[in-house]
């Protein structure tokens, strides 16, 4: 190891002897510190949570107070719950779309279940995502699809309709089956299900 | 508690110090003071600053002795504290000032019997950036492995290896210049 000329050279660095006075002073001061040494007060178990709380309790308290105040102001109500729901629905649709690419016709949400309707969707350039909801009592089926899609929705009842979802000129949605038409202006039920629909 | 101790004696001293025995602490101090002082000096501090740094290291070590968990050797724990103390002092003083001081020491005092050599090697080392010099001191003077040095300097082992590689390259150039 010492064959390296650099190592041989470095060895030449000698260290001066420290002054005895400085050594004694350091011993004296460190002994004083030793007498007043910090005892670990926190056990390992409570360490993380307690330290975090100890460090951030002021910020937490401030956040709680701020949230409480904010809820009383009118501007807080400007955040539309529908907007949040819309972005959630769009996110779901785009995630499923990534999985099935050009075979996805519709995404069906029923309770906690997510089903997909696969097929050959109509390819409309710039098509927007639509949301159609069928509800009967507590039962709700939410459908996400692109405009122009032919939906096969598993509704309980005699009729198993194929509904085409189309946008209207005023930004609404119209659903058309063989002998069935639904729009906001002409609402009607199908197999006892109420319908609501909108563009996302 | 089981520590990575250098000797049975050190293990006993640590246990006694943690139990509050002042004499055990004083013995630990005497066992390690010169090592810490030498480390501080070789890292680029003047003799006086190295004394101050060593004092600070032992004051902190004494104050926070309870936090020593024994997952490294006690001396390596001290080196970790010393590394921070030295870097702080170097930042405060500025390396140029330290170098001038060293030259001055050489002219006016006989602190070091091999002053000429010490100044020459010290000057060459002093021309390295702090982090490179610190790596050289830990590996070549203190005999640490790259892994131990990485823990002391709080960086990756590969960083230490890289610093040593660069430091040796620069030292070679500096030595060539000096003939």
Interface residues (C-beta under 8 A of the other chain):
Chain A: X4 X5 X6 X7 X9 X10 X12 X13 X14 X15 X16 X17 X18 X19 X22 X23 X25 X26 X27 X29 X30 X31 X33 X34 X35 X36 X37 X38 X39 X40
Chain B: X17 X22 X25 X26 X29 X30 X33 X34 X37 X38 X41 X42 X47 X48 X50 X51 X54 X55 X58 X59 X60 X61 X62 X63 X64 X65 X66 X67 X111 X112 X113 X114 X117 X118 X120 X121 X122 X124 X125 X136 X140 X141 X168 X171 X172 X175
